[in-house]
Amino acid sequence: MTITVRLTPRGGADRIDGLRPVEGGTALAARVRAAPEKGLANQALEELIAGLLGVSKTDVTVAAGRTSRLKTVQVARPPGVLKDRLDAITREEEGDEA
């Protein structure tokens, strides 16, 4: 499964902020406490997504956009269950903003 993510490093917390429009579609908005130095923010993003989806950290990889805020994250698991879990997470986060 591939996920497009708009990452905010040094965001004060490790969390998902719902969905955000980006050029060409929609991205999962995420923030991490880690600084965008030496791959620390990417590593924190991989750990955040792995924890939320209930998969191993080794199953989540930033596949593109390593030095950009807009990233392509690859999750090495069948997409069915992951999509359901991801949909639930984004609904929860969007509900928190209301």
LINMOSUL-V943061 format. One record per residue. N is the residue number from 1. RES is the residue in one letter. OMEGA is omega in whole degrees, 0 to 359 (none if undefined). BURIAL is # if it has 16 or more other ideal C-beta (glycine too) atoms within 10 Angstrom, else .. Layout:
BEGIN
n: (N/N)
res: (RES/RES)
omega: (OMEGA/OMEGA)
burial: (BURIAL/BURIAL)
END
This chain:
BEGIN
n: (1/2/3/4/5/6/7/8/9/10/11/12/13/14/15/16/17/18/19/20/21/22/23/24/25/26/27/28/29/30/31/32/33/34/35/36/37/38/39/40/41/42/43/44/45/46/47/48/49/50/51/52/53/54/55/56/57/58/59/60/61/62/63/64/65/66/67/68/69/70/71/72/73/74/75/76/77/78/79/80/81/82/83/84/85/86/87/88/89/90/91/92/93/94/95/96/97/98)
res: (M/T/I/T/V/R/L/T/P/R/G/G/A/D/R/I/D/G/L/R/P/V/E/G/G/T/A/L/A/A/R/V/R/A/A/P/E/K/G/L/A/N/Q/A/L/E/E/L/I/A/G/L/L/G/V/S/K/T/D/V/T/V/A/A/G/R/T/S/R/L/K/T/V/Q/V/A/R/P/P/G/V/L/K/D/R/L/D/A/I/T/R/E/E/E/G/D/E/A)
omega: (178/180/172/185/171/188/172/176/184/185/177/180/173/183/175/181/178/181/180/175/175/179/178/178/184/179/171/179/181/174/177/178/186/176/179/182/175/177/184/179/177/179/179/177/178/180/179/182/178/180/181/181/179/178/178/177/180/178/183/183/169/186/179/179/184/180/181/174/180/188/170/182/179/176/186/177/177/188/186/182/180/180/178/180/179/177/179/180/182/176/179/182/179/176/178/183/184/none)
burial: (#/./#/#/#/#/#/./#/./#/././#/#/#/#/#/#/./././././././#/#/#/#/#/#/./#/./#/././././#/#/./#/#/#/./#/#/#/./#/#/./#/./././#/#/./#/././#/./././././#/#/#/./#/././././././#/./././#/././#/#/././#/././././.)
END
